[in-house]
Amino acid sequence: MARNNNSNQIVVPGAQGALDAMKQEIAAEFGVHLGPDTTSRANGSVGGEITKRLVAQALGGLR
C-alpha cells in the first residue's frame, strides 16, 4: 500500500525563510506581484524559475 507523503514539506529546518526570500526576489525580477489575484501562469513562471535555480545550485555543488 502506498504511503501518503506530502512532497511539499520542507526537509531542512529554517529553509522556509530562504525559499520565501528567493520567491520574492524572482517575482520582483519578473515583475510579478504575488497574491490571490495573480494568474496561474505568472505564479508558475516564478515557481519554475525557483526550481531551475535550485537544480543549478545542486548541480554546482556536485562538481
Backbone as a chain_set.jsonl record, in Angstrom:
{"seq": "MARNNNSNQIVVPGAQGALDAMKQEIAAEFGVHLGPDTTSRANGSVGGEITKRLVAQALGGLR", "coords": {"N": [[0.844, -1.173, 0.0], [0.52, 2.248, -0.741], [2.363, 4.934, 0.684], [1.272, 7.938, 2.252], [2.721, 10.536, 1.36], [3.676, 13.911, 1.728], [5.017, 15.899, -0.522], [5.597, 18.533, -0.347], [6.701, 19.335, 1.995], [9.103, 21.023, 3.985], [12.402, 20.022, 4.119], [14.782, 20.774, 5.338], [15.141, 22.353, 8.356], [14.333, 25.753, 8.887], [14.721, 26.517, 6.292], [12.548, 27.568, 5.017], [12.33, 30.369, 5.194], [14.443, 31.224, 3.534], [13.59, 30.184, 1.086], [11.224, 31.631, 0.732], [12.295, 34.206, 0.507], [13.756, 33.9, -1.859], [11.652, 33.429, -3.609], [10.287, 35.903, -3.534], [12.296, 37.576, -4.543], [12.667, 36.592, -7.171], [10.097, 36.984, -8.186], [10.019, 39.779, -8.138], [12.038, 40.321, -10.015], [10.794, 39.346, -12.3], [8.671, 41.008, -12.446], [6.283, 40.335, -11.241], [3.5, 40.453, -9.162], [2.95, 38.781, -6.358], [0.129, 37.08, -5.176], [-3.377, 36.536, -4.349], [-4.748, 37.315, -6.642], [-3.086, 36.923, -8.751], [-2.22, 35.458, -11.865], [-2.275, 31.957, -12.758], [-0.34, 31.33, -14.609], [1.61, 33.347, -14.234], [2.338, 32.874, -11.55], [3.283, 30.284, -11.903], [5.495, 30.728, -13.532], [7.259, 31.909, -11.77], [7.574, 29.841, -9.878], [8.692, 27.879, -11.544], [11.132, 29.069, -12.205], [12.339, 29.18, -9.695], [12.709, 26.442, -9.264], [14.509, 25.844, -11.39], [16.75, 27.357, -10.583], [17.367, 26.209, -8.079], [18.013, 23.593, -8.848], [20.238, 24.134, -10.46], [21.989, 25.135, -8.497], [22.293, 22.834, -6.934], [23.486, 21.069, -8.772], [25.835, 22.461, -9.229], [27.039, 22.162, -6.764], [27.718, 19.516, -6.834], [29.821, 19.287, -8.521]], "CA": [[0.0, 0.0, 0.0], [1.331, 3.459, -0.876], [2.394, 5.876, 1.797], [0.734, 9.253, 1.928], [3.778, 11.515, 1.582], [3.473, 15.26, 1.22], [6.318, 16.31, -1.051], [5.769, 19.967, -0.16], [7.248, 19.62, 3.311], [10.481, 21.494, 3.998], [13.259, 18.993, 4.706], [15.781, 21.441, 6.168], [14.522, 23.363, 9.21], [14.834, 27.102, 8.652], [14.854, 26.795, 4.861], [11.35, 28.25, 4.524], [12.632, 31.795, 5.03], [15.286, 31.394, 2.347], [12.751, 29.927, -0.084], [10.325, 32.775, 0.578], [13.094, 35.325, 0.006], [14.045, 33.606, -3.262], [10.399, 33.612, -4.34], [10.04, 37.341, -3.662], [13.338, 38.12, -5.418], [12.37, 36.198, -8.552], [8.862, 37.673, -8.574], [10.387, 41.168, -8.426], [12.777, 40.313, -11.28], [9.847, 39.083, -13.384], [7.6, 41.999, -12.399], [5.061, 39.645, -10.826], [3.041, 40.733, -7.8], [2.378, 37.534, -5.851], [-1.079, 37.253, -4.38], [-4.514, 35.722, -4.795], [-5.231, 37.755, -7.953], [-2.067, 36.646, -9.754], [-2.6, 34.33, -12.719], [-1.525, 30.709, -12.593], [0.82, 31.406, -15.497], [2.624, 34.18, -13.583], [2.831, 32.122, -10.394], [4.039, 29.144, -12.42], [6.797, 31.175, -14.031], [8.108, 32.111, -10.591], [7.885, 28.505, -9.357], [9.603, 27.221, -12.477], [12.458, 29.684, -12.081], [12.885, 28.707, -8.418], [13.172, 25.073, -9.499], [15.711, 25.898, -12.227], [17.883, 27.863, -9.795], [17.737, 25.224, -7.059], [18.687, 22.49, -9.538], [21.56, 24.629, -10.856], [22.808, 25.171, -7.283], [22.602, 21.455, -6.544], [24.454, 20.54, -9.73], [27.097, 23.152, -8.979], [27.623, 21.582, -5.566], [28.197, 18.167, -7.127], [31.016, 19.343, -9.379]], "C": [[0.891, 1.238, 0.0], [1.252, 4.308, 0.384], [1.833, 7.208, 1.336], [1.787, 10.299, 2.274], [3.383, 12.858, 1.003], [4.824, 15.774, 0.768], [6.574, 17.801, -0.87], [6.331, 20.325, 1.209], [8.707, 20.033, 3.187], [11.329, 20.472, 4.744], [14.252, 19.611, 5.677], [15.088, 22.501, 7.023], [15.154, 24.735, 8.959], [14.958, 27.466, 7.186], [13.666, 27.578, 4.311], [11.611, 29.735, 4.289], [13.457, 32.07, 3.79], [14.481, 31.166, 1.074], [11.779, 31.08, -0.337], [11.066, 33.989, 0.024], [13.417, 35.133, -1.472], [12.801, 33.844, -4.114], [10.117, 35.099, -4.57], [11.037, 37.996, -4.614], [13.028, 37.82, -6.887], [11.103, 36.896, -9.042], [9.156, 39.128, -8.919], [11.134, 41.265, -9.751], [11.835, 40.162, -12.467], [8.727, 40.117, -13.438], [6.253, 41.406, -12.025], [4.743, 40.036, -9.394], [2.332, 39.48, -7.3], [1.168, 37.827, -4.977], [-2.213, 36.443, -4.962], [-5.031, 36.102, -6.182], [-4.23, 37.501, -9.072], [-2.474, 35.416, -10.561], [-1.742, 33.105, -12.426], [-0.261, 30.732, -13.434], [1.947, 32.213, -14.845], [3.213, 33.463, -12.374], [3.694, 30.954, -10.841], [5.4, 29.541, -12.936], [7.768, 31.4, -12.882], [8.52, 30.757, -10.016], [8.86, 27.754, -10.241], [11.016, 27.761, -12.379], [13.122, 29.28, -10.77], [13.466, 27.309, -8.608], [14.452, 25.062, -10.313], [16.926, 26.346, -11.416], [18.326, 26.87, -8.73], [18.458, 24.032, -7.679], [20.088, 22.915, -9.949], [22.501, 24.688, -9.653], [23.218, 23.764, -6.871], [23.636, 20.846, -7.479], [25.821, 21.189, -9.548], [27.81, 22.596, -7.756], [28.186, 20.194, -5.791], [29.496, 18.172, -7.921], [32.233, 19.74, -8.618]], "O": [[1.916, 1.26, 0.681], [0.219, 4.385, 1.049], [1.916, 7.554, 0.158], [1.752, 10.884, 3.357], [2.818, 12.931, -0.088], [5.688, 16.057, 1.598], [7.655, 18.286, -1.205], [6.425, 21.505, 1.546], [9.457, 19.47, 2.39], [11.008, 20.099, 5.873], [14.534, 19.034, 6.727], [14.509, 23.446, 6.486], [16.373, 24.849, 8.834], [15.27, 28.612, 6.862], [13.769, 28.187, 3.247], [11.159, 30.294, 3.289], [13.204, 33.038, 3.073], [14.669, 31.878, 0.088], [11.54, 31.457, -1.484], [10.54, 34.713, -0.822], [13.362, 36.085, -2.251], [12.89, 34.394, -5.212], [9.751, 35.502, -5.674], [10.669, 38.869, -5.399], [13.121, 38.704, -7.738], [11.045, 37.348, -10.185], [8.606, 39.659, -9.885], [10.894, 42.187, -10.53], [12.045, 40.773, -13.515], [7.922, 40.109, -14.369], [5.207, 41.908, -12.437], [5.602, 39.962, -8.516], [1.239, 39.153, -7.764], [1.2, 38.727, -4.137], [-2.036, 35.741, -5.957], [-5.687, 35.29, -6.833], [-4.5, 37.832, -10.226], [-3.006, 34.451, -10.011], [-0.629, 33.214, -11.911], [0.775, 30.212, -13.019], [3.109, 31.809, -14.898], [4.429, 33.44, -12.189], [4.721, 30.667, -10.227], [6.362, 28.784, -12.801], [8.959, 31.116, -13.005], [9.692, 30.551, -9.702], [9.755, 27.069, -9.745], [11.985, 27.006, -12.458], [14.332, 29.06, -10.731], [14.579, 27.027, -8.165], [15.392, 24.345, -9.969], [18.008, 25.775, -11.55], [19.524, 26.702, -8.497], [19.412, 23.516, -7.097], [21.033, 22.139, -9.805], [23.674, 24.334, -9.766], [24.369, 23.535, -6.499], [24.563, 20.176, -7.024], [26.849, 20.53, -9.7], [29.039, 22.56, -7.712], [29.037, 19.737, -5.029], [30.192, 17.158, -7.98], [33.318, 19.833, -9.193]]}, "num_chains": 1, "name": "protein.A"}
